[in-house]
């Protein structure tokens, strides 16, 4: 359902992870989609990497 709505999704040890600016800007939309699908989130958090972390990932250090 999230993928069909245009969200990029993945899973890791934290659970379902959404990547993309849209999910960060509109977490309410994500929560609504999950609730409407019968999977209400138990925790919903917006996390953004710091600029240094992004740079290190780009150059292959992180």
mmJSON file of the N, C-alpha and C atoms, coordinates in Angstrom:
{"data_MODEL":{"atom_site":{
"group_PDB":["ATOM","ATOM","ATOM","ATOM","ATOM","ATOM","ATOM","ATOM","ATOM","ATOM","ATOM","ATOM","ATOM","ATOM","ATOM","ATOM","ATOM","ATOM","ATOM","ATOM","ATOM","ATOM","ATOM","ATOM","ATOM","ATOM","ATOM","ATOM","ATOM","ATOM","ATOM","ATOM","ATOM","ATOM","ATOM","ATOM","ATOM","ATOM","ATOM","ATOM","ATOM","ATOM","ATOM","ATOM","ATOM","ATOM","ATOM","ATOM","ATOM","ATOM","ATOM","ATOM","ATOM","ATOM","ATOM","ATOM","ATOM","ATOM","ATOM","ATOM","ATOM","ATOM","ATOM","ATOM","ATOM","ATOM","ATOM","ATOM","ATOM","ATOM","ATOM","ATOM","ATOM","ATOM","ATOM","ATOM","ATOM","ATOM","ATOM","ATOM","ATOM","ATOM","ATOM","ATOM","ATOM","ATOM","ATOM","ATOM","ATOM","ATOM","ATOM","ATOM","ATOM","ATOM","ATOM","ATOM","ATOM","ATOM","ATOM","ATOM","ATOM","ATOM","ATOM","ATOM","ATOM","ATOM","ATOM","ATOM","ATOM","ATOM","ATOM","ATOM","ATOM","ATOM","ATOM","ATOM","ATOM","ATOM","ATOM","ATOM","ATOM","ATOM","ATOM","ATOM","ATOM","ATOM","ATOM","ATOM","ATOM","ATOM","ATOM","ATOM","ATOM","ATOM","ATOM","ATOM","ATOM","ATOM","ATOM","ATOM","ATOM","ATOM","ATOM","ATOM","ATOM","ATOM","ATOM","ATOM","ATOM","ATOM","ATOM","ATOM","ATOM","ATOM","ATOM","ATOM","ATOM","ATOM","ATOM","ATOM","ATOM","ATOM","ATOM","ATOM","ATOM","ATOM","ATOM","ATOM","ATOM","ATOM","ATOM","ATOM","ATOM","ATOM","ATOM","ATOM","ATOM","ATOM","ATOM","ATOM","ATOM","ATOM","ATOM","ATOM","ATOM","ATOM"],
"id":[1,2,3,4,5,6,7,8,9,10,11,12,13,14,15,16,17,18,19,20,21,22,23,24,25,26,27,28,29,30,31,32,33,34,35,36,37,38,39,40,41,42,43,44,45,46,47,48,49,50,51,52,53,54,55,56,57,58,59,60,61,62,63,64,65,66,67,68,69,70,71,72,73,74,75,76,77,78,79,80,81,82,83,84,85,86,87,88,89,90,91,92,93,94,95,96,97,98,99,100,101,102,103,104,105,106,107,108,109,110,111,112,113,114,115,116,117,118,119,120,121,122,123,124,125,126,127,128,129,130,131,132,133,134,135,136,137,138,139,140,141,142,143,144,145,146,147,148,149,150,151,152,153,154,155,156,157,158,159,160,161,162,163,164,165,166,167,168,169,170,171,172,173,174,175,176,177,178,179,180,181,182,183,184,185,186],
"type_symbol":["N","C","C","N","C","C","N","C","C","N","C","C","N","C","C","N","C","C","N","C","C","N","C","C","N","C","C","N","C","C","N","C","C","N","C","C","N","C","C","N","C","C","N","C","C","N","C","C","N","C","C","N","C","C","N","C","C","N","C","C","N","C","C","N","C","C","N","C","C","N","C","C","N","C","C","N","C","C","N","C","C","N","C","C","N","C","C","N","C","C","N","C","C","N","C","C","N","C","C","N","C","C","N","C","C","N","C","C","N","C","C","N","C","C","N","C","C","N","C","C","N","C","C","N","C","C","N","C","C","N","C","C","N","C","C","N","C","C","N","C","C","N","C","C","N","C","C","N","C","C","N","C","C","N","C","C","N","C","C","N","C","C","N","C","C","N","C","C","N","C","C","N","C","C","N","C","C","N","C","C","N","C","C","N","C","C"],
"label_atom_id":["N","CA","C","N","CA","C","N","CA","C","N","CA","C","N","CA","C","N","CA","C","N","CA","C","N","CA","C","N","CA","C","N","CA","C","N","CA","C","N","CA","C","N","CA","C","N","CA","C","N","CA","C","N","CA","C","N","CA","C","N","CA","C","N","CA","C","N","CA","C","N","CA","C","N","CA","C","N","CA","C","N","CA","C","N","CA","C","N","CA","C","N","CA","C","N","CA","C","N","CA","C","N","CA","C","N","CA","C","N","CA","C","N","CA","C","N","CA","C","N","CA","C","N","CA","C","N","CA","C","N","CA","C","N","CA","C","N","CA","C","N","CA","C","N","CA","C","N","CA","C","N","CA","C","N","CA","C","N","CA","C","N","CA","C","N","CA","C","N","CA","C","N","CA","C","N","CA","C","N","CA","C","N","CA","C","N","CA","C","N","CA","C","N","CA","C","N","CA","C","N","CA","C","N","CA","C","N","CA","C","N","CA","C","N","CA","C"],
"label_alt_id":[null,null,null,null,null,null,null,null,null,null,null,null,null,null,null,null,null,null,null,null,null,null,null,null,null,null,null,null,null,null,null,null,null,null,null,null,null,null,null,null,null,null,null,null,null,null,null,null,null,null,null,null,null,null,null,null,null,null,null,null,null,null,null,null,null,null,null,null,null,null,null,null,null,null,null,null,null,null,null,null,null,null,null,null,null,null,null,null,null,null,null,null,null,null,null,null,null,null,null,null,null,null,null,null,null,null,null,null,null,null,null,null,null,null,null,null,null,null,null,null,null,null,null,null,null,null,null,null,null,null,null,null,null,null,null,null,null,null,null,null,null,null,null,null,null,null,null,null,null,null,null,null,null,null,null,null,null,null,null,null,null,null,null,null,null,null,null,null,null,null,null,null,null,null,null,null,null,null,null,null,null,null,null,null,null,null],
"label_comp_id":["UNK","UNK","UNK","UNK","UNK","UNK","UNK","UNK","UNK","UNK","UNK","UNK","UNK","UNK","UNK","UNK","UNK","UNK","UNK","UNK","UNK","UNK","UNK","UNK","UNK","UNK","UNK","UNK","UNK","UNK","UNK","UNK","UNK","UNK","UNK","UNK","UNK","UNK","UNK","UNK","UNK","UNK","UNK","UNK","UNK","UNK","UNK","UNK","UNK","UNK","UNK","UNK","UNK","UNK","UNK","UNK","UNK","UNK","UNK","UNK","UNK","UNK","UNK","UNK","UNK","UNK","UNK","UNK","UNK","UNK","UNK","UNK","UNK","UNK","UNK","UNK","UNK","UNK","UNK","UNK","UNK","UNK","UNK","UNK","UNK","UNK","UNK","UNK","UNK","UNK","UNK","UNK","UNK","UNK","UNK","UNK","UNK","UNK","UNK","UNK","UNK","UNK","UNK","UNK","UNK","UNK","UNK","UNK","UNK","UNK","UNK","UNK","UNK","UNK","UNK","UNK","UNK","UNK","UNK","UNK","UNK","UNK","UNK","UNK","UNK","UNK","UNK","UNK","UNK","UNK","UNK","UNK","UNK","UNK","UNK","UNK","UNK","UNK","UNK","UNK","UNK","UNK","UNK","UNK","UNK","UNK","UNK","UNK","UNK","UNK","UNK","UNK","UNK","UNK","UNK","UNK","UNK","UNK","UNK","UNK","UNK","UNK","UNK","UNK","UNK","UNK","UNK","UNK","UNK","UNK","UNK","UNK","UNK","UNK","UNK","UNK","UNK","UNK","UNK","UNK","UNK","UNK","UNK","UNK","UNK","UNK"],
"label_asym_id":["A","A","A","A","A","A","A","A","A","A","A","A","A","A","A","A","A","A","A","A","A","A","A","A","A","A","A","A","A","A","A","A","A","A","A","A","A","A","A","A","A","A","A","A","A","A","A","A","A","A","A","A","A","A","A","A","A","A","A","A","A","A","A","A","A","A","A","A","A","A","A","A","A","A","A","A","A","A","A","A","A","A","A","A","A","A","A","A","A","A","A","A","A","A","A","A","A","A","A","A","A","A","A","A","A","A","A","A","A","A","A","A","A","A","A","A","A","A","A","A","A","A","A","A","A","A","A","A","A","A","A","A","A","A","A","A","A","A","A","A","A","A","A","A","A","A","A","A","A","A","A","A","A","A","A","A","A","A","A","A","A","A","A","A","A","A","A","A","A","A","A","A","A","A","A","A","A","A","A","A","A","A","A","A","A","A"],
"label_entity_id":["1","1","1","1","1","1","1","1","1","1","1","1","1","1","1","1","1","1","1","1","1","1","1","1","1","1","1","1","1","1","1","1","1","1","1","1","1","1","1","1","1","1","1","1","1","1","1","1","1","1","1","1","1","1","1","1","1","1","1","1","1","1","1","1","1","1","1","1","1","1","1","1","1","1","1","1","1","1","1","1","1","1","1","1","1","1","1","1","1","1","1","1","1","1","1","1","1","1","1","1","1","1","1","1","1","1","1","1","1","1","1","1","1","1","1","1","1","1","1","1","1","1","1","1","1","1","1","1","1","1","1","1","1","1","1","1","1","1","1","1","1","1","1","1","1","1","1","1","1","1","1","1","1","1","1","1","1","1","1","1","1","1","1","1","1","1","1","1","1","1","1","1","1","1","1","1","1","1","1","1","1","1","1","1","1","1"],
"label_seq_id":[1,1,1,2,2,2,3,3,3,4,4,4,5,5,5,6,6,6,7,7,7,8,8,8,9,9,9,10,10,10,11,11,11,12,12,12,13,13,13,14,14,14,15,15,15,16,16,16,17,17,17,18,18,18,19,19,19,20,20,20,21,21,21,22,22,22,23,23,23,24,24,24,25,25,25,26,26,26,27,27,27,28,28,28,29,29,29,30,30,30,31,31,31,32,32,32,33,33,33,34,34,34,35,35,35,36,36,36,37,37,37,38,38,38,39,39,39,40,40,40,41,41,41,42,42,42,43,43,43,44,44,44,45,45,45,46,46,46,47,47,47,48,48,48,49,49,49,50,50,50,51,51,51,52,52,52,53,53,53,54,54,54,55,55,55,56,56,56,57,57,57,58,58,58,59,59,59,60,60,60,61,61,61,62,62,62],
"pdbx_PDB_ins_code":[null,null,null,null,null,null,null,null,null,null,null,null,null,null,null,null,null,null,null,null,null,null,null,null,null,null,null,null,null,null,null,null,null,null,null,null,null,null,null,null,null,null,null,null,null,null,null,null,null,null,null,null,null,null,null,null,null,null,null,null,null,null,null,null,null,null,null,null,null,null,null,null,null,null,null,null,null,null,null,null,null,null,null,null,null,null,null,null,null,null,null,null,null,null,null,null,null,null,null,null,null,null,null,null,null,null,null,null,null,null,null,null,null,null,null,null,null,null,null,null,null,null,null,null,null,null,null,null,null,null,null,null,null,null,null,null,null,null,null,null,null,null,null,null,null,null,null,null,null,null,null,null,null,null,null,null,null,null,null,null,null,null,null,null,null,null,null,null,null,null,null,null,null,null,null,null,null,null,null,null,null,null,null,null,null,null],
"Cartn_x":[0.803,0.0,0.851,1.931,2.809,3.538,4.004,4.689,3.736,2.506,1.51,1.205,1.385,1.154,2.382,3.465,4.643,5.749,5.672,6.718,7.723,8.999,10.066,10.206,10.092,10.126,11.231,11.681,12.651,12.443,13.014,12.95,14.352,14.518,15.782,15.48,16.48,16.275,15.324,15.039,14.095,12.662,12.467,11.128,11.04,9.902,9.682,10.29,11.087,11.76,11.341,10.919,10.563,11.673,12.088,13.126,12.485,12.818,12.308,11.791,11.901,11.503,10.009,9.209,7.755,7.349,7.952,7.632,8.045,9.156,9.629,8.708,8.284,7.415,5.973,5.524,4.114,3.951,4.471,4.312,2.84,2.009,0.578,-0.036,0.418,-0.064,0.335,1.56,2.047,1.185,0.941,0.126,-1.287,-1.869,-3.215,-3.266,-2.291,-2.259,-2.154,-1.322,-1.173,-2.455,-3.088,-4.335,-5.426,-5.554,-6.577,-6.349,-5.096,-4.774,-4.921,-5.298,-5.466,-4.175,-3.151,-1.843,-1.415,-2.127,-1.749,-0.335,0.445,1.822,1.837,2.766,2.951,3.95,4.768,5.728,5.98,5.953,6.224,7.162,8.358,9.355,9.982,10.264,10.958,12.413,13.29,14.724,15.435,16.327,17.12,18.586,19.399,20.837,21.412,22.498,23.226,24.018,24.388,25.123,26.415,27.13,28.386,28.154,27.083,26.758,26.456,25.721,25.413,26.693,27.582,28.843,29.685,29.82,30.62,30.03,28.71,28.072,28.368,28.342,28.604,30.036,30.984,32.381,32.777,31.837,32.078,32.718,32.707,33.311,32.302,31.072,30.029,29.157],
"Cartn_y":[-1.195,0.0,1.267,1.282,2.45,2.595,1.471,1.5,1.97,1.506,1.916,3.411,3.971,5.404,6.241,5.573,6.311,6.438,5.682,5.727,4.614,4.921,3.931,3.27,1.952,1.256,0.211,-0.082,-1.135,-1.595,-2.723,-3.212,-3.357,-3.035,-3.279,-3.706,-3.703,-4.158,-3.266,-2.071,-1.165,-1.404,-2.113,-2.344,-1.817,-1.291,-0.73,0.663,0.902,2.187,2.783,4.028,4.746,5.718,5.72,6.642,7.615,8.845,9.839,11.062,12.155,13.447,13.511,12.862,12.908,12.313,11.194,10.571,11.467,12.164,13.069,14.275,14.805,15.991,15.679,14.43,14.091,12.794,12.737,11.512,11.209,12.239,12.025,11.193,11.391,10.603,9.137,8.915,7.552,6.873,7.551,6.992,6.686,7.576,7.368,6.153,6.01,4.853,3.552,3.536,2.336,1.999,2.991,2.768,2.269,2.885,2.472,1.05,0.595,-0.771,-1.774,-1.293,-2.183,-2.5,-1.695,-1.892,-0.613,-0.218,1.036,0.953,1.989,1.968,2.023,1.289,1.378,2.478,2.827,3.922,4.515,5.811,6.505,7.655,7.621,8.646,9.137,10.415,11.01,11.191,10.557,10.66,11.118,12.064,12.551,12.486,12.046,12.005,13.412,13.558,14.819,14.897,16.077,16.29,15.475,15.422,14.669,13.178,12.61,11.201,10.952,11.845,11.714,11.758,12.685,12.808,11.546,11.042,9.831,8.639,8.549,7.472,7.608,8.837,9.075,8.725,8.999,8.707,7.287,6.531,5.115,4.815,5.742,5.524,4.932,5.352,4.878,3.839],
"Cartn_z":[0.0,0.0,0.0,0.793,0.809,-0.52,-1.043,-2.337,-3.43,-3.395,-4.386,-4.288,-3.094,-2.891,-3.228,-3.705,-4.131,-3.114,-2.03,-1.002,-1.241,-1.053,-1.15,0.214,0.26,1.539,1.584,2.794,3.053,4.494,4.836,6.216,6.751,8.027,8.709,10.131,11.006,12.377,13.173,12.67,13.336,12.896,11.783,11.246,9.833,9.487,8.159,8.092,7.069,6.904,5.571,5.598,4.375,4.051,2.814,2.362,1.391,1.525,0.598,1.311,0.627,1.182,1.49,0.669,0.858,2.211,2.591,3.876,5.037,4.889,5.941,6.062,4.934,4.952,5.337,5.099,5.339,6.128,7.362,8.148,8.448,8.474,8.696,7.571,6.35,5.223,5.382,5.83,6.052,7.119,8.223,9.302,8.81,8.045,7.522,6.615,5.724,4.829,5.62,6.643,7.457,8.21,8.791,9.53,8.588,7.422,6.456,5.96,5.969,5.539,6.686,7.86,9.0,9.727,9.516,10.164,10.867,11.915,12.576,13.159,12.998,13.516,15.035,15.635,17.08,17.418,16.432,16.592,15.216,15.129,13.875,14.19,13.609,13.897,12.604,12.555,11.417,11.82,11.055,11.335,10.076,10.233,9.12,9.492,8.543,8.765,8.767,9.493,9.468,8.165,7.764,6.526,6.486,7.596,7.641,7.361,7.914,7.68,6.219,5.589,4.158,3.331,3.655,2.92,3.042,4.268,4.487,3.754,3.686,2.941,1.445,0.937,-0.48,-0.871,-0.001,-0.323,0.071,0.608,0.89,2.22,3.156,4.455,5.443,5.337,6.291,5.653],
"occupancy":[1.0,1.0,1.0,1.0,1.0,1.0,1.0,1.0,1.0,1.0,1.0,1.0,1.0,1.0,1.0,1.0,1.0,1.0,1.0,1.0,1.0,1.0,1.0,1.0,1.0,1.0,1.0,1.0,1.0,1.0,1.0,1.0,1.0,1.0,1.0,1.0,1.0,1.0,1.0,1.0,1.0,1.0,1.0,1.0,1.0,1.0,1.0,1.0,1.0,1.0,1.0,1.0,1.0,1.0,1.0,1.0,1.0,1.0,1.0,1.0,1.0,1.0,1.0,1.0,1.0,1.0,1.0,1.0,1.0,1.0,1.0,1.0,1.0,1.0,1.0,1.0,1.0,1.0,1.0,1.0,1.0,1.0,1.0,1.0,1.0,1.0,1.0,1.0,1.0,1.0,1.0,1.0,1.0,1.0,1.0,1.0,1.0,1.0,1.0,1.0,1.0,1.0,1.0,1.0,1.0,1.0,1.0,1.0,1.0,1.0,1.0,1.0,1.0,1.0,1.0,1.0,1.0,1.0,1.0,1.0,1.0,1.0,1.0,1.0,1.0,1.0,1.0,1.0,1.0,1.0,1.0,1.0,1.0,1.0,1.0,1.0,1.0,1.0,1.0,1.0,1.0,1.0,1.0,1.0,1.0,1.0,1.0,1.0,1.0,1.0,1.0,1.0,1.0,1.0,1.0,1.0,1.0,1.0,1.0,1.0,1.0,1.0,1.0,1.0,1.0,1.0,1.0,1.0,1.0,1.0,1.0,1.0,1.0,1.0,1.0,1.0,1.0,1.0,1.0,1.0,1.0,1.0,1.0,1.0,1.0,1.0],
"B_iso_or_equiv":[0.0,0.0,0.0,0.0,0.0,0.0,0.0,0.0,0.0,0.0,0.0,0.0,0.0,0.0,0.0,0.0,0.0,0.0,0.0,0.0,0.0,0.0,0.0,0.0,0.0,0.0,0.0,0.0,0.0,0.0,0.0,0.0,0.0,0.0,0.0,0.0,0.0,0.0,0.0,0.0,0.0,0.0,0.0,0.0,0.0,0.0,0.0,0.0,0.0,0.0,0.0,0.0,0.0,0.0,0.0,0.0,0.0,0.0,0.0,0.0,0.0,0.0,0.0,0.0,0.0,0.0,0.0,0.0,0.0,0.0,0.0,0.0,0.0,0.0,0.0,0.0,0.0,0.0,0.0,0.0,0.0,0.0,0.0,0.0,0.0,0.0,0.0,0.0,0.0,0.0,0.0,0.0,0.0,0.0,0.0,0.0,0.0,0.0,0.0,0.0,0.0,0.0,0.0,0.0,0.0,0.0,0.0,0.0,0.0,0.0,0.0,0.0,0.0,0.0,0.0,0.0,0.0,0.0,0.0,0.0,0.0,0.0,0.0,0.0,0.0,0.0,0.0,0.0,0.0,0.0,0.0,0.0,0.0,0.0,0.0,0.0,0.0,0.0,0.0,0.0,0.0,0.0,0.0,0.0,0.0,0.0,0.0,0.0,0.0,0.0,0.0,0.0,0.0,0.0,0.0,0.0,0.0,0.0,0.0,0.0,0.0,0.0,0.0,0.0,0.0,0.0,0.0,0.0,0.0,0.0,0.0,0.0,0.0,0.0,0.0,0.0,0.0,0.0,0.0,0.0,0.0,0.0,0.0,0.0,0.0,0.0],
"pdbx_formal_charge":[null,null,null,null,null,null,null,null,null,null,null,null,null,null,null,null,null,null,null,null,null,null,null,null,null,null,null,null,null,null,null,null,null,null,null,null,null,null,null,null,null,null,null,null,null,null,null,null,null,null,null,null,null,null,null,null,null,null,null,null,null,null,null,null,null,null,null,null,null,null,null,null,null,null,null,null,null,null,null,null,null,null,null,null,null,null,null,null,null,null,null,null,null,null,null,null,null,null,null,null,null,null,null,null,null,null,null,null,null,null,null,null,null,null,null,null,null,null,null,null,null,null,null,null,null,null,null,null,null,null,null,null,null,null,null,null,null,null,null,null,null,null,null,null,null,null,null,null,null,null,null,null,null,null,null,null,null,null,null,null,null,null,null,null,null,null,null,null,null,null,null,null,null,null,null,null,null,null,null,null,null,null,null,null,null,null],
"auth_seq_id":[1,1,1,2,2,2,3,3,3,4,4,4,5,5,5,6,6,6,7,7,7,8,8,8,9,9,9,10,10,10,11,11,11,12,12,12,13,13,13,14,14,14,15,15,15,16,16,16,17,17,17,18,18,18,19,19,19,20,20,20,21,21,21,22,22,22,23,23,23,24,24,24,25,25,25,26,26,26,27,27,27,28,28,28,29,29,29,30,30,30,31,31,31,32,32,32,33,33,33,34,34,34,35,35,35,36,36,36,37,37,37,38,38,38,39,39,39,40,40,40,41,41,41,42,42,42,43,43,43,44,44,44,45,45,45,46,46,46,47,47,47,48,48,48,49,49,49,50,50,50,51,51,51,52,52,52,53,53,53,54,54,54,55,55,55,56,56,56,57,57,57,58,58,58,59,59,59,60,60,60,61,61,61,62,62,62],
"auth_comp_id":["UNK","UNK","UNK","UNK","UNK","UNK","UNK","UNK","UNK","UNK","UNK","UNK","UNK","UNK","UNK","UNK","UNK","UNK","UNK","UNK","UNK","UNK","UNK","UNK","UNK","UNK","UNK","UNK","UNK","UNK","UNK","UNK","UNK","UNK","UNK","UNK","UNK","UNK","UNK","UNK","UNK","UNK","UNK","UNK","UNK","UNK","UNK","UNK","UNK","UNK","UNK","UNK","UNK","UNK","UNK","UNK","UNK","UNK","UNK","UNK","UNK","UNK","UNK","UNK","UNK","UNK","UNK","UNK","UNK","UNK","UNK","UNK","UNK","UNK","UNK","UNK","UNK","UNK","UNK","UNK","UNK","UNK","UNK","UNK","UNK","UNK","UNK","UNK","UNK","UNK","UNK","UNK","UNK","UNK","UNK","UNK","UNK","UNK","UNK","UNK","UNK","UNK","UNK","UNK","UNK","UNK","UNK","UNK","UNK","UNK","UNK","UNK","UNK","UNK","UNK","UNK","UNK","UNK","UNK","UNK","UNK","UNK","UNK","UNK","UNK","UNK","UNK","UNK","UNK","UNK","UNK","UNK","UNK","UNK","UNK","UNK","UNK","UNK","UNK","UNK","UNK","UNK","UNK","UNK","UNK","UNK","UNK","UNK","UNK","UNK","UNK","UNK","UNK","UNK","UNK","UNK","UNK","UNK","UNK","UNK","UNK","UNK","UNK","UNK","UNK","UNK","UNK","UNK","UNK","UNK","UNK","UNK","UNK","UNK","UNK","UNK","UNK","UNK","UNK","UNK","UNK","UNK","UNK","UNK","UNK","UNK"],
"auth_asym_id":["A","A","A","A","A","A","A","A","A","A","A","A","A","A","A","A","A","A","A","A","A","A","A","A","A","A","A","A","A","A","A","A","A","A","A","A","A","A","A","A","A","A","A","A","A","A","A","A","A","A","A","A","A","A","A","A","A","A","A","A","A","A","A","A","A","A","A","A","A","A","A","A","A","A","A","A","A","A","A","A","A","A","A","A","A","A","A","A","A","A","A","A","A","A","A","A","A","A","A","A","A","A","A","A","A","A","A","A","A","A","A","A","A","A","A","A","A","A","A","A","A","A","A","A","A","A","A","A","A","A","A","A","A","A","A","A","A","A","A","A","A","A","A","A","A","A","A","A","A","A","A","A","A","A","A","A","A","A","A","A","A","A","A","A","A","A","A","A","A","A","A","A","A","A","A","A","A","A","A","A","A","A","A","A","A","A"],
"auth_atom_id":["N","CA","C","N","CA","C","N","CA","C","N","CA","C","N","CA","C","N","CA","C","N","CA","C","N","CA","C","N","CA","C","N","CA","C","N","CA","C","N","CA","C","N","CA","C","N","CA","C","N","CA","C","N","CA","C","N","CA","C","N","CA","C","N","CA","C","N","CA","C","N","CA","C","N","CA","C","N","CA","C","N","CA","C","N","CA","C","N","CA","C","N","CA","C","N","CA","C","N","CA","C","N","CA","C","N","CA","C","N","CA","C","N","CA","C","N","CA","C","N","CA","C","N","CA","C","N","CA","C","N","CA","C","N","CA","C","N","CA","C","N","CA","C","N","CA","C","N","CA","C","N","CA","C","N","CA","C","N","CA","C","N","CA","C","N","CA","C","N","CA","C","N","CA","C","N","CA","C","N","CA","C","N","CA","C","N","CA","C","N","CA","C","N","CA","C","N","CA","C","N","CA","C","N","CA","C","N","CA","C","N","CA","C","N","CA","C"],
"pdbx_PDB_model_num":[1,1,1,1,1,1,1,1,1,1,1,1,1,1,1,1,1,1,1,1,1,1,1,1,1,1,1,1,1,1,1,1,1,1,1,1,1,1,1,1,1,1,1,1,1,1,1,1,1,1,1,1,1,1,1,1,1,1,1,1,1,1,1,1,1,1,1,1,1,1,1,1,1,1,1,1,1,1,1,1,1,1,1,1,1,1,1,1,1,1,1,1,1,1,1,1,1,1,1,1,1,1,1,1,1,1,1,1,1,1,1,1,1,1,1,1,1,1,1,1,1,1,1,1,1,1,1,1,1,1,1,1,1,1,1,1,1,1,1,1,1,1,1,1,1,1,1,1,1,1,1,1,1,1,1,1,1,1,1,1,1,1,1,1,1,1,1,1,1,1,1,1,1,1,1,1,1,1,1,1,1,1,1,1,1,1]
}}}
